[in-house]
Amino acid sequence: MAIDTRKEQERAELHRTIWAIANDLRGSVDGWDFKQYVLGMLFYRYISENLTSYINQRQIASGKKDYNYYLEKDEIAEKGKSQLVKIKGFFILPSELFENVRKKAPNDKNLNETLEKLFSHIEQSATGTESEDDFKGLFDDIDVNSKKLGNSVGERNQKLVKLIEGIATMRLGNYQENTIDAFGDAYEFLMTMYASNAGKSGGEFYTPQEVSELLAKIATVGKKSVNKVYDPACGSGSLLLKFAKILGKENVRQGFFGQEINITTYNLCRINMFLHDIGYDKFDIALGDTLIKPQHWDEEPFEAIVSNPPYSIKWEGEDNPLLINDPRFVPAGVLAPKSKADLAFILHSLSWLAPNGTAAIVCFPGVLYRGGKEGKIRKYLVDNNYVDCVIQLPDNLFFGTTIATCIMVLKKNKNDASTLFIDASAECVKVTNANKLTEENIEKILSAFIARKDIAHFTKVVPNKGIEAQDYNLSVSTYVEQEDNREKINIKELNKELSEIVARENALRAEIDKIIAEIEG
């Protein structure tokens, strides 16, 4: 596939702009907080332009050729508020649009108050409507009065002006030209910039785009559309949004669903949905602990489930009497250990998976071979023929860990009582200090997943009875033999060489003895 030069140039320019904003705010705002400010302001610009574009198109179509909502009077605009909220999910007065605020910002001595009020007004516009939950608290992480921006109001406002100007200079194009990807790309670039410390200060573990793409493609093999997609530990929503890119958002018929325990990341996920032009009525992102208080009982089952849940975190497990009788965990007959919740996420996903669905979940390698309760859960999964495939990924693929993770693929209605094992540990290229999946790597893994045939040193289809014989060990290395890359030695040739060396040594020794004898004589 040829590289779109123009697109790459636009992307590079966008990244340079973000770096420029970072330099302007450097020293006062750390990486994670900087991301919140940039994304929040980017979101504010986006919904301002999105609403303006929608209204302008409607007005121009009705005959008002020179109409521009940006120039409208607030009192006139207010008349269409209720109708706009029904359609778009929110409302912004013309005076509070990003471009109008930007124009006045350098001379606005109360800029912090201006922004605080308008953010509140945007959220309040959705109060009491169907979109209320999607907008509530979205701007909470953009603290315009934070001392991180400066010790005085004047210093803080100077930083805010620089932030607004930086966001304004991003070349995001016209909406008719489908440049919404520019917003998404800005988001993903920011996530990548700060992924290394995201888990420490932001409570988030970022999934690289290539891994997200592989998971989404696995979950949609043979399908052009799905009813809805779900991620029980959705983070910033990047996994969910891959379905919009791969299938087209209109082919995720009933929308995108996820739950996130960290409130900051939960807010980012909702913003990310909007930045990718997912309507408020097409996503449902919930806040809370999925394992203890799942929020989507009324929405399951899901035809596609993808997730990269936190590795080996602690959870209540058997200490919570309600979980022992929870329909998600009862069938396995045992709860995941309190110190390692990994298989609790697996069982939760399996429980909410549609009969014709596929779940693809990133796993910490220990869940594939550890004994005890985890061994019993694996026995339940294999004996009931739920494990469709296990894929060994390369090491050093994820930000924040060098460990080689795996993907477990679950299905409820398989055609055979066997499990496919794929050793993709070598399917990567080295980029700086990390490994990365290429398009070729992804397609090779996907093709092997679809073909479901034995390939020497790469794939192995194992009858479930064979897994039982291995005490339900699901490690790929147990079934796929590693290729022996050691140099092969020809014993006959080696013996011949040794004989020649010995002969030469004997002849040399005879010559030396002869010379010594002559000297002594």
Contacts in CASP RR format, 6 or more apart in sequence:
PFRMAT RR
TARGET T0000
AUTHOR 0000-0000-0000
METHOD contacts of the structure
MODEL  1
MAIDTRKEQERAELHRTIWAIANDLRGSVDGWDFKQYVLGMLFYRYISEN
LTSYINQRQIASGKKDYNYYLEKDEIAEKGKSQLVKIKGFFILPSELFEN
VRKKAPNDKNLNETLEKLFSHIEQSATGTESEDDFKGLFDDIDVNSKKLG
NSVGERNQKLVKLIEGIATMRLGNYQENTIDAFGDAYEFLMTMYASNAGK
SGGEFYTPQEVSELLAKIATVGKKSVNKVYDPACGSGSLLLKFAKILGKE
NVRQGFFGQEINITTYNLCRINMFLHDIGYDKFDIALGDTLIKPQHWDEE
PFEAIVSNPPYSIKWEGEDNPLLINDPRFVPAGVLAPKSKADLAFILHSL
SWLAPNGTAAIVCFPGVLYRGGKEGKIRKYLVDNNYVDCVIQLPDNLFFG
TTIATCIMVLKKNKNDASTLFIDASAECVKVTNANKLTEENIEKILSAFI
ARKDIAHFTKVVPNKGIEAQDYNLSVSTYVEQEDNREKINIKELNKELSE
IVARENALRAEIDKIIAEIEG
1 439 0 8 1.000
10 171 0 8 1.000
10 182 0 8 1.000
11 182 0 8 1.000
11 185 0 8 1.000
13 171 0 8 1.000
14 170 0 8 1.000
14 171 0 8 1.000
14 182 0 8 1.000
14 185 0 8 1.000
14 186 0 8 1.000
14 189 0 8 1.000
15 189 0 8 1.000
17 166 0 8 1.000
17 169 0 8 1.000
17 170 0 8 1.000
17 171 0 8 1.000
18 38 0 8 1.000
18 170 0 8 1.000
18 186 0 8 1.000
18 189 0 8 1.000
18 190 0 8 1.000
18 193 0 8 1.000
20 166 0 8 1.000
21 38 0 8 1.000
21 162 0 8 1.000
21 163 0 8 1.000
21 166 0 8 1.000
21 167 0 8 1.000
22 31 0 8 1.000
22 34 0 8 1.000
22 193 0 8 1.000
24 159 0 8 1.000
24 162 0 8 1.000
24 163 0 8 1.000
24 166 0 8 1.000
25 34 0 8 1.000
25 37 0 8 1.000
25 149 0 8 1.000
25 159 0 8 1.000
25 162 0 8 1.000
25 163 0 8 1.000
28 148 0 8 1.000
28 149 0 8 1.000
28 150 0 8 1.000
28 159 0 8 1.000
29 37 0 8 1.000
29 148 0 8 1.000
29 149 0 8 1.000
29 159 0 8 1.000
30 148 0 8 1.000
30 201 0 8 1.000
31 193 0 8 1.000
31 194 0 8 1.000
31 197 0 8 1.000
32 194 0 8 1.000
32 197 0 8 1.000
32 198 0 8 1.000
32 201 0 8 1.000
32 202 0 8 1.000
33 146 0 8 1.000
33 148 0 8 1.000
34 194 0 8 1.000
35 190 0 8 1.000
35 191 0 8 1.000
35 193 0 8 1.000
35 194 0 8 1.000
36 141 0 8 1.000
36 142 0 8 1.000
36 264 0 8 1.000
36 268 0 8 1.000
37 142 0 8 1.000
37 163 0 8 1.000
38 163 0 8 1.000
38 167 0 8 1.000
38 186 0 8 1.000
38 190 0 8 1.000
39 187 0 8 1.000
39 190 0 8 1.000
39 268 0 8 1.000
39 271 0 8 1.000
40 139 0 8 1.000
40 141 0 8 1.000
40 142 0 8 1.000
40 271 0 8 1.000
41 142 0 8 1.000
41 163 0 8 1.000
41 164 0 8 1.000
41 167 0 8 1.000
42 167 0 8 1.000
42 170 0 8 1.000
42 183 0 8 1.000
42 186 0 8 1.000
42 187 0 8 1.000
42 275 0 8 1.000
43 138 0 8 1.000
43 271 0 8 1.000
43 274 0 8 1.000
43 275 0 8 1.000
44 98 0 8 1.000
44 119 0 8 1.000
44 122 0 8 1.000
44 139 0 8 1.000
45 98 0 8 1.000
45 167 0 8 1.000
45 168 0 8 1.000
45 170 0 8 1.000
46 183 0 8 1.000
46 274 0 8 1.000
46 275 0 8 1.000
47 90 0 8 1.000
47 92 0 8 1.000
47 122 0 8 1.000
47 274 0 8 1.000
48 92 0 8 1.000
48 97 0 8 1.000
48 98 0 8 1.000
48 99 0 8 1.000
49 98 0 8 1.000
49 99 0 8 1.000
49 172 0 8 1.000
49 175 0 8 1.000
50 88 0 8 1.000
50 175 0 8 1.000
50 277 0 8 1.000
51 69 0 8 1.000
51 84 0 8 1.000
51 88 0 8 1.000
51 90 0 8 1.000
51 91 0 8 1.000
51 92 0 8 1.000
51 97 0 8 1.000
52 68 0 8 1.000
52 69 0 8 1.000
52 70 0 8 1.000
52 97 0 8 1.000
53 175 0 8 1.000
54 87 0 8 1.000
54 88 0 8 1.000
55 69 0 8 1.000
55 84 0 8 1.000
56 67 0 8 1.000
56 68 0 8 1.000
56 69 0 8 1.000
59 67 0 8 1.000
59 69 0 8 1.000
60 67 0 8 1.000
69 77 0 8 1.000
69 94 0 8 1.000
69 97 0 8 1.000
70 94 0 8 1.000
70 97 0 8 1.000
70 99 0 8 1.000
70 100 0 8 1.000
71 94 0 8 1.000
72 94 0 8 1.000
73 94 0 8 1.000
74 93 0 8 1.000
74 94 0 8 1.000
74 95 0 8 1.000
77 93 0 8 1.000
77 94 0 8 1.000
78 93 0 8 1.000
81 91 0 8 1.000
81 125 0 8 1.000
84 90 0 8 1.000
84 91 0 8 1.000
85 91 0 8 1.000
85 125 0 8 1.000
85 126 0 8 1.000
85 129 0 8 1.000
85 131 0 8 1.000
86 129 0 8 1.000
88 280 0 8 1.000
89 125 0 8 1.000
89 126 0 8 1.000
89 129 0 8 1.000
89 130 0 8 1.000
89 131 0 8 1.000
89 134 0 8 1.000
89 135 0 8 1.000
89 280 0 8 1.000
90 122 0 8 1.000
90 125 0 8 1.000
90 126 0 8 1.000
90 131 0 8 1.000
90 135 0 8 1.000
90 280 0 8 1.000
91 122 0 8 1.000
91 125 0 8 1.000
92 118 0 8 1.000
92 121 0 8 1.000
92 122 0 8 1.000
92 125 0 8 1.000
93 121 0 8 1.000
94 100 0 8 1.000
96 118 0 8 1.000
96 121 0 8 1.000
96 122 0 8 1.000
98 164 0 8 1.000
98 167 0 8 1.000
98 168 0 8 1.000
99 168 0 8 1.000
101 108 0 8 1.000
101 114 0 8 1.000
101 115 0 8 1.000
101 118 0 8 1.000
101 164 0 8 1.000
102 164 0 8 1.000
102 165 0 8 1.000
102 168 0 8 1.000
105 111 0 8 1.000
105 160 0 8 1.000
105 161 0 8 1.000
105 164 0 8 1.000
105 165 0 8 1.000
106 161 0 8 1.000
108 114 0 8 1.000
108 157 0 8 1.000
109 153 0 8 1.000
109 154 0 8 1.000
109 157 0 8 1.000
111 144 0 8 1.000
111 157 0 8 1.000
111 160 0 8 1.000
111 161 0 8 1.000
112 144 0 8 1.000
112 145 0 8 1.000
112 153 0 8 1.000
112 156 0 8 1.000
112 157 0 8 1.000
112 160 0 8 1.000
115 142 0 8 1.000
115 144 0 8 1.000
115 160 0 8 1.000
116 144 0 8 1.000
116 145 0 8 1.000
119 139 0 8 1.000
119 142 0 8 1.000
120 139 0 8 1.000
122 135 0 8 1.000
122 138 0 8 1.000
122 139 0 8 1.000
123 135 0 8 1.000
123 136 0 8 1.000
123 137 0 8 1.000
123 138 0 8 1.000
123 139 0 8 1.000
125 135 0 8 1.000
126 132 0 8 1.000
126 134 0 8 1.000
126 135 0 8 1.000
126 136 0 8 1.000
127 136 0 8 1.000
130 280 0 8 1.000
130 281 0 8 1.000
131 280 0 8 1.000
131 281 0 8 1.000
134 270 0 8 1.000
134 273 0 8 1.000
134 280 0 8 1.000
134 283 0 8 1.000
134 285 0 8 1.000
135 280 0 8 1.000
137 267 0 8 1.000
138 267 0 8 1.000
138 270 0 8 1.000
138 271 0 8 1.000
140 263 0 8 1.000
140 267 0 8 1.000
141 264 0 8 1.000
141 267 0 8 1.000
141 268 0 8 1.000
144 156 0 8 1.000
144 160 0 8 1.000
145 156 0 8 1.000
146 156 0 8 1.000
147 156 0 8 1.000
149 155 0 8 1.000
149 156 0 8 1.000
149 159 0 8 1.000
149 160 0 8 1.000
150 156 0 8 1.000
150 159 0 8 1.000
170 182 0 8 1.000
170 186 0 8 1.000
171 182 0 8 1.000
172 179 0 8 1.000
172 182 0 8 1.000
172 183 0 8 1.000
173 179 0 8 1.000
173 182 0 8 1.000
180 275 0 8 1.000
180 276 0 8 1.000
180 277 0 8 1.000
183 275 0 8 1.000
183 276 0 8 1.000
184 272 0 8 1.000
184 275 0 8 1.000
184 276 0 8 1.000
187 236 0 8 1.000
187 271 0 8 1.000
187 272 0 8 1.000
187 275 0 8 1.000
188 209 0 8 1.000
188 238 0 8 1.000
191 198 0 8 1.000
191 206 0 8 1.000
191 236 0 8 1.000
191 238 0 8 1.000
192 206 0 8 1.000
192 399 0 8 1.000
195 206 0 8 1.000
195 399 0 8 1.000
195 400 0 8 1.000
196 399 0 8 1.000
196 400 0 8 1.000
198 204 0 8 1.000
198 205 0 8 1.000
198 206 0 8 1.000
198 399 0 8 1.000
199 205 0 8 1.000
199 400 0 8 1.000
202 262 0 8 1.000
202 264 0 8 1.000
202 265 0 8 1.000
203 262 0 8 1.000
203 264 0 8 1.000
203 265 0 8 1.000
204 235 0 8 1.000
204 236 0 8 1.000
204 262 0 8 1.000
204 264 0 8 1.000
204 265 0 8 1.000
204 268 0 8 1.000
205 235 0 8 1.000
205 308 0 8 1.000
205 310 0 8 1.000
205 398 0 8 1.000
205 399 0 8 1.000
205 400 0 8 1.000
206 236 0 8 1.000
206 238 0 8 1.000
206 398 0 8 1.000
206 399 0 8 1.000
207 238 0 8 1.000
207 239 0 8 1.000
207 308 0 8 1.000
207 362 0 8 1.000
207 398 0 8 1.000
208 397 0 8 1.000
208 398 0 8 1.000
208 399 0 8 1.000
208 436 0 8 1.000
208 437 0 8 1.000
209 238 0 8 1.000
209 242 0 8 1.000
210 436 0 8 1.000
210 437 0 8 1.000
210 438 0 8 1.000
210 441 0 8 1.000
210 442 0 8 1.000
211 308 0 8 1.000
211 362 0 8 1.000
211 393 0 8 1.000
211 397 0 8 1.000
211 398 0 8 1.000
211 437 0 8 1.000
212 238 0 8 1.000
212 239 0 8 1.000
212 242 0 8 1.000
212 306 0 8 1.000
213 242 0 8 1.000
213 245 0 8 1.000
213 246 0 8 1.000
213 442 0 8 1.000
214 360 0 8 1.000
214 407 0 8 1.000
214 437 0 8 1.000
214 442 0 8 1.000
214 445 0 8 1.000
214 446 0 8 1.000
215 239 0 8 1.000
215 242 0 8 1.000
215 306 0 8 1.000
215 308 0 8 1.000
215 360 0 8 1.000
215 362 0 8 1.000
215 407 0 8 1.000
216 239 0 8 1.000
216 242 0 8 1.000
216 243 0 8 1.000
216 245 0 8 1.000
216 246 0 8 1.000
216 304 0 8 1.000
216 306 0 8 1.000
216 360 0 8 1.000
217 246 0 8 1.000
217 442 0 8 1.000
217 446 0 8 1.000
218 358 0 8 1.000
218 360 0 8 1.000
218 389 0 8 1.000
218 407 0 8 1.000
218 409 0 8 1.000
218 446 0 8 1.000
218 449 0 8 1.000
219 226 0 8 1.000
219 229 0 8 1.000
219 243 0 8 1.000
219 304 0 8 1.000
219 305 0 8 1.000
219 306 0 8 1.000
219 357 0 8 1.000
219 358 0 8 1.000
219 359 0 8 1.000
219 360 0 8 1.000
220 226 0 8 1.000
220 243 0 8 1.000
220 246 0 8 1.000
220 247 0 8 1.000
220 304 0 8 1.000
220 358 0 8 1.000
221 358 0 8 1.000
221 446 0 8 1.000
221 449 0 8 1.000
221 450 0 8 1.000
223 247 0 8 1.000
223 303 0 8 1.000
224 247 0 8 1.000
224 251 0 8 1.000
225 247 0 8 1.000
225 251 0 8 1.000
225 252 0 8 1.000
225 253 0 8 1.000
226 243 0 8 1.000
226 247 0 8 1.000
226 251 0 8 1.000
226 252 0 8 1.000
226 253 0 8 1.000
226 303 0 8 1.000
226 304 0 8 1.000
226 357 0 8 1.000
227 253 0 8 1.000
227 254 0 8 1.000
227 302 0 8 1.000
227 303 0 8 1.000
227 354 0 8 1.000
228 252 0 8 1.000
228 253 0 8 1.000
228 254 0 8 1.000
228 255 0 8 1.000
228 256 0 8 1.000
228 257 0 8 1.000
228 299 0 8 1.000
228 302 0 8 1.000
228 303 0 8 1.000
228 304 0 8 1.000
229 240 0 8 1.000
229 243 0 8 1.000
229 252 0 8 1.000
229 255 0 8 1.000
229 256 0 8 1.000
229 257 0 8 1.000
229 302 0 8 1.000
229 303 0 8 1.000
229 304 0 8 1.000
229 305 0 8 1.000
229 306 0 8 1.000
230 240 0 8 1.000
230 257 0 8 1.000
230 258 0 8 1.000
230 296 0 8 1.000
230 299 0 8 1.000
230 300 0 8 1.000
230 302 0 8 1.000
230 304 0 8 1.000
230 305 0 8 1.000
230 306 0 8 1.000
230 352 0 8 1.000
231 237 0 8 1.000
231 239 0 8 1.000
231 240 0 8 1.000
231 257 0 8 1.000
231 258 0 8 1.000
231 259 0 8 1.000
231 305 0 8 1.000
231 306 0 8 1.000
231 307 0 8 1.000
232 258 0 8 1.000
232 259 0 8 1.000
232 290 0 8 1.000
232 294 0 8 1.000
232 305 0 8 1.000
232 307 0 8 1.000
232 309 0 8 1.000
232 345 0 8 1.000
232 348 0 8 1.000
232 349 0 8 1.000
232 352 0 8 1.000
233 259 0 8 1.000
233 260 0 8 1.000
233 261 0 8 1.000
233 290 0 8 1.000
233 307 0 8 1.000
233 308 0 8 1.000
233 309 0 8 1.000
233 310 0 8 1.000
233 345 0 8 1.000
234 240 0 8 1.000
234 258 0 8 1.000
234 259 0 8 1.000
234 260 0 8 1.000
234 269 0 8 1.000
234 285 0 8 1.000
234 307 0 8 1.000
235 260 0 8 1.000
235 262 0 8 1.000
235 265 0 8 1.000
235 266 0 8 1.000
235 268 0 8 1.000
235 269 0 8 1.000
236 265 0 8 1.000
236 268 0 8 1.000
236 269 0 8 1.000
236 272 0 8 1.000
237 258 0 8 1.000
237 269 0 8 1.000
237 272 0 8 1.000
237 273 0 8 1.000
237 285 0 8 1.000
238 272 0 8 1.000
239 306 0 8 1.000
239 307 0 8 1.000
239 308 0 8 1.000
240 256 0 8 1.000
240 257 0 8 1.000
240 258 0 8 1.000
240 283 0 8 1.000
240 306 0 8 1.000
241 256 0 8 1.000
241 272 0 8 1.000
241 273 0 8 1.000
241 276 0 8 1.000
241 278 0 8 1.000
242 306 0 8 1.000
243 249 0 8 1.000
243 252 0 8 1.000
243 256 0 8 1.000
243 304 0 8 1.000
244 252 0 8 1.000
244 256 0 8 1.000
244 276 0 8 1.000
244 278 0 8 1.000
249 276 0 8 1.000
249 277 0 8 1.000
249 278 0 8 1.000
249 282 0 8 1.000
252 282 0 8 1.000
255 278 0 8 1.000
255 282 0 8 1.000
255 283 0 8 1.000
255 284 0 8 1.000
256 273 0 8 1.000
256 278 0 8 1.000
256 282 0 8 1.000
256 283 0 8 1.000
256 284 0 8 1.000
256 285 0 8 1.000
257 283 0 8 1.000
257 284 0 8 1.000
257 285 0 8 1.000
257 296 0 8 1.000
257 299 0 8 1.000
257 302 0 8 1.000
258 269 0 8 1.000
258 284 0 8 1.000
258 285 0 8 1.000
258 286 0 8 1.000
258 296 0 8 1.000
259 285 0 8 1.000
259 286 0 8 1.000
259 287 0 8 1.000
259 288 0 8 1.000
259 290 0 8 1.000
259 294 0 8 1.000
259 295 0 8 1.000
259 296 0 8 1.000
260 266 0 8 1.000
260 269 0 8 1.000
260 285 0 8 1.000
260 286 0 8 1.000
260 287 0 8 1.000
260 288 0 8 1.000
261 287 0 8 1.000
261 288 0 8 1.000
261 289 0 8 1.000
261 290 0 8 1.000
263 287 0 8 1.000
266 285 0 8 1.000
266 287 0 8 1.000
266 288 0 8 1.000
269 285 0 8 1.000
270 283 0 8 1.000
270 285 0 8 1.000
273 279 0 8 1.000
273 283 0 8 1.000
273 285 0 8 1.000
274 280 0 8 1.000
284 296 0 8 1.000
284 299 0 8 1.000
286 295 0 8 1.000
286 296 0 8 1.000
287 295 0 8 1.000
288 295 0 8 1.000
290 345 0 8 1.000
290 348 0 8 1.000
291 315 0 8 1.000
291 316 0 8 1.000
291 323 0 8 1.000
291 341 0 8 1.000
291 344 0 8 1.000
291 345 0 8 1.000
291 348 0 8 1.000
292 315 0 8 1.000
292 316 0 8 1.000
292 320 0 8 1.000
292 323 0 8 1.000
294 328 0 8 1.000
294 348 0 8 1.000
296 352 0 8 1.000
300 351 0 8 1.000
300 352 0 8 1.000
301 352 0 8 1.000
301 353 0 8 1.000
301 354 0 8 1.000
301 355 0 8 1.000
301 357 0 8 1.000
302 352 0 8 1.000
302 353 0 8 1.000
302 354 0 8 1.000
302 357 0 8 1.000
303 354 0 8 1.000
303 356 0 8 1.000
303 357 0 8 1.000
303 358 0 8 1.000
304 357 0 8 1.000
304 358 0 8 1.000
304 359 0 8 1.000
305 349 0 8 1.000
305 352 0 8 1.000
305 353 0 8 1.000
305 357 0 8 1.000
305 358 0 8 1.000
305 359 0 8 1.000
305 360 0 8 1.000
305 361 0 8 1.000
305 410 0 8 1.000
306 359 0 8 1.000
306 360 0 8 1.000
306 361 0 8 1.000
307 345 0 8 1.000
307 349 0 8 1.000
307 359 0 8 1.000
307 361 0 8 1.000
307 362 0 8 1.000
308 361 0 8 1.000
308 362 0 8 1.000
309 341 0 8 1.000
309 342 0 8 1.000
309 345 0 8 1.000
309 361 0 8 1.000
309 362 0 8 1.000
310 341 0 8 1.000
311 342 0 8 1.000
311 364 0 8 1.000
311 401 0 8 1.000
312 339 0 8 1.000
312 340 0 8 1.000
312 341 0 8 1.000
312 342 0 8 1.000
312 364 0 8 1.000
313 340 0 8 1.000
313 341 0 8 1.000
314 338 0 8 1.000
314 339 0 8 1.000
314 340 0 8 1.000
314 341 0 8 1.000
315 336 0 8 1.000
315 338 0 8 1.000
315 341 0 8 1.000
315 344 0 8 1.000
316 323 0 8 1.000
316 338 0 8 1.000
317 323 0 8 1.000
317 335 0 8 1.000
317 336 0 8 1.000
317 337 0 8 1.000
317 338 0 8 1.000
317 341 0 8 1.000
317 344 0 8 1.000
318 324 0 8 1.000
318 335 0 8 1.000
318 338 0 8 1.000
319 338 0 8 1.000
323 329 0 8 1.000
323 335 0 8 1.000
324 330 0 8 1.000
324 335 0 8 1.000
327 351 0 8 1.000
328 347 0 8 1.000
328 348 0 8 1.000
328 351 0 8 1.000
328 352 0 8 1.000
329 335 0 8 1.000
329 344 0 8 1.000
329 347 0 8 1.000
329 348 0 8 1.000
329 351 0 8 1.000
331 347 0 8 1.000
331 351 0 8 1.000
331 380 0 8 1.000
332 347 0 8 1.000
332 376 0 8 1.000
332 377 0 8 1.000
332 380 0 8 1.000
332 381 0 8 1.000
333 376 0 8 1.000
333 380 0 8 1.000
334 373 0 8 1.000
334 376 0 8 1.000
334 377 0 8 1.000
334 380 0 8 1.000
335 344 0 8 1.000
335 373 0 8 1.000
336 342 0 8 1.000
336 343 0 8 1.000
336 344 0 8 1.000
336 347 0 8 1.000
336 373 0 8 1.000
336 374 0 8 1.000
336 377 0 8 1.000
337 372 0 8 1.000
337 373 0 8 1.000
337 374 0 8 1.000
340 367 0 8 1.000
340 370 0 8 1.000
340 374 0 8 1.000
342 363 0 8 1.000
342 364 0 8 1.000
342 366 0 8 1.000
342 367 0 8 1.000
342 374 0 8 1.000
343 367 0 8 1.000
343 373 0 8 1.000
343 374 0 8 1.000
343 377 0 8 1.000
343 378 0 8 1.000
345 361 0 8 1.000
346 361 0 8 1.000
346 363 0 8 1.000
346 367 0 8 1.000
346 377 0 8 1.000
346 381 0 8 1.000
346 408 0 8 1.000
346 410 0 8 1.000
347 377 0 8 1.000
349 359 0 8 1.000
349 361 0 8 1.000
349 410 0 8 1.000
350 359 0 8 1.000
350 381 0 8 1.000
350 386 0 8 1.000
350 410 0 8 1.000
350 412 0 8 1.000
353 359 0 8 1.000
353 410 0 8 1.000
353 411 0 8 1.000
353 412 0 8 1.000
354 412 0 8 1.000
355 412 0 8 1.000
355 413 0 8 1.000
356 413 0 8 1.000
357 411 0 8 1.000
357 412 0 8 1.000
358 388 0 8 1.000
358 409 0 8 1.000
358 410 0 8 1.000
358 411 0 8 1.000
359 409 0 8 1.000
359 410 0 8 1.000
359 411 0 8 1.000
360 407 0 8 1.000
360 408 0 8 1.000
360 409 0 8 1.000
360 410 0 8 1.000
361 407 0 8 1.000
361 408 0 8 1.000
361 409 0 8 1.000
361 410 0 8 1.000
362 393 0 8 1.000
362 405 0 8 1.000
362 406 0 8 1.000
362 407 0 8 1.000
363 405 0 8 1.000
363 406 0 8 1.000
363 407 0 8 1.000
363 408 0 8 1.000
364 403 0 8 1.000
364 405 0 8 1.000
364 406 0 8 1.000
365 403 0 8 1.000
365 404 0 8 1.000
365 405 0 8 1.000
365 406 0 8 1.000
365 475 0 8 1.000
366 374 0 8 1.000
367 374 0 8 1.000
367 378 0 8 1.000
367 408 0 8 1.000
368 378 0 8 1.000
368 390 0 8 1.000
368 406 0 8 1.000
368 408 0 8 1.000
368 473 0 8 1.000
368 474 0 8 1.000
368 475 0 8 1.000
368 476 0 8 1.000
369 473 0 8 1.000
369 474 0 8 1.000
369 475 0 8 1.000
369 478 0 8 1.000
375 472 0 8 1.000
378 472 0 8 1.000
378 474 0 8 1.000
379 468 0 8 1.000
379 472 0 8 1.000
381 387 0 8 1.000
381 410 0 8 1.000
382 419 0 8 1.000
382 464 0 8 1.000
382 467 0 8 1.000
382 468 0 8 1.000
382 472 0 8 1.000
382 474 0 8 1.000
383 464 0 8 1.000
383 468 0 8 1.000
385 414 0 8 1.000
385 417 0 8 1.000
385 464 0 8 1.000
386 410 0 8 1.000
386 411 0 8 1.000
386 412 0 8 1.000
386 414 0 8 1.000
387 408 0 8 1.000
387 409 0 8 1.000
387 410 0 8 1.000
387 419 0 8 1.000
387 474 0 8 1.000
388 409 0 8 1.000
388 410 0 8 1.000
388 411 0 8 1.000
388 414 0 8 1.000
388 419 0 8 1.000
388 420 0 8 1.000
389 407 0 8 1.000
389 408 0 8 1.000
389 409 0 8 1.000
389 419 0 8 1.000
389 420 0 8 1.000
389 421 0 8 1.000
389 422 0 8 1.000
389 449 0 8 1.000
390 406 0 8 1.000
390 407 0 8 1.000
390 408 0 8 1.000
390 409 0 8 1.000
390 419 0 8 1.000
390 420 0 8 1.000
390 421 0 8 1.000
390 422 0 8 1.000
390 474 0 8 1.000
390 475 0 8 1.000
390 476 0 8 1.000
391 406 0 8 1.000
391 407 0 8 1.000
391 409 0 8 1.000
391 421 0 8 1.000
391 422 0 8 1.000
391 424 0 8 1.000
391 445 0 8 1.000
391 449 0 8 1.000
391 476 0 8 1.000
392 404 0 8 1.000
392 406 0 8 1.000
392 421 0 8 1.000
392 422 0 8 1.000
392 423 0 8 1.000
392 424 0 8 1.000
392 425 0 8 1.000
392 475 0 8 1.000
392 476 0 8 1.000
392 477 0 8 1.000
392 480 0 8 1.000
393 404 0 8 1.000
393 405 0 8 1.000
393 406 0 8 1.000
393 407 0 8 1.000
393 424 0 8 1.000
393 425 0 8 1.000
393 427 0 8 1.000
394 404 0 8 1.000
394 424 0 8 1.000
394 425 0 8 1.000
394 426 0 8 1.000
394 427 0 8 1.000
394 428 0 8 1.000
394 435 0 8 1.000
394 437 0 8 1.000
395 402 0 8 1.000
395 403 0 8 1.000
395 404 0 8 1.000
395 425 0 8 1.000
395 435 0 8 1.000
396 402 0 8 1.000
396 404 0 8 1.000
396 433 0 8 1.000
396 434 0 8 1.000
396 435 0 8 1.000
397 404 0 8 1.000
397 405 0 8 1.000
397 428 0 8 1.000
397 434 0 8 1.000
397 435 0 8 1.000
397 436 0 8 1.000
397 437 0 8 1.000
398 405 0 8 1.000
399 434 0 8 1.000
404 425 0 8 1.000
406 476 0 8 1.000
408 474 0 8 1.000
409 449 0 8 1.000
417 463 0 8 1.000
417 464 0 8 1.000
417 465 0 8 1.000
418 461 0 8 1.000
418 462 0 8 1.000
418 463 0 8 1.000
418 464 0 8 1.000
419 461 0 8 1.000
419 462 0 8 1.000
419 464 0 8 1.000
419 467 0 8 1.000
419 474 0 8 1.000
420 448 0 8 1.000
420 449 0 8 1.000
420 452 0 8 1.000
420 459 0 8 1.000
420 460 0 8 1.000
420 461 0 8 1.000
420 462 0 8 1.000
421 459 0 8 1.000
421 460 0 8 1.000
421 461 0 8 1.000
421 462 0 8 1.000
421 476 0 8 1.000
421 479 0 8 1.000
421 480 0 8 1.000
422 445 0 8 1.000
422 448 0 8 1.000
422 449 0 8 1.000
422 458 0 8 1.000
422 459 0 8 1.000
422 476 0 8 1.000
422 480 0 8 1.000
423 457 0 8 1.000
423 458 0 8 1.000
423 459 0 8 1.000
423 476 0 8 1.000
423 477 0 8 1.000
423 480 0 8 1.000
423 482 0 8 1.000
424 441 0 8 1.000
424 444 0 8 1.000
424 445 0 8 1.000
425 476 0 8 1.000
427 437 0 8 1.000
427 441 0 8 1.000
427 444 0 8 1.000
427 445 0 8 1.000
428 435 0 8 1.000
428 436 0 8 1.000
428 437 0 8 1.000
428 438 0 8 1.000
428 441 0 8 1.000
429 435 0 8 1.000
429 436 0 8 1.000
429 438 0 8 1.000
429 441 0 8 1.000
430 436 0 8 1.000
448 455 0 8 1.000
448 458 0 8 1.000
448 459 0 8 1.000
451 459 0 8 1.000
452 461 0 8 1.000
453 459 0 8 1.000
453 461 0 8 1.000
454 460 0 8 1.000
454 461 0 8 1.000
456 481 0 8 1.000
456 483 0 8 1.000
457 480 0 8 1.000
457 481 0 8 1.000
457 482 0 8 1.000
457 483 0 8 1.000
458 480 0 8 1.000
459 480 0 8 1.000
460 479 0 8 1.000
460 480 0 8 1.000
462 479 0 8 1.000
467 473 0 8 1.000
467 474 0 8 1.000
470 478 0 8 1.000
470 479 0 8 1.000
END
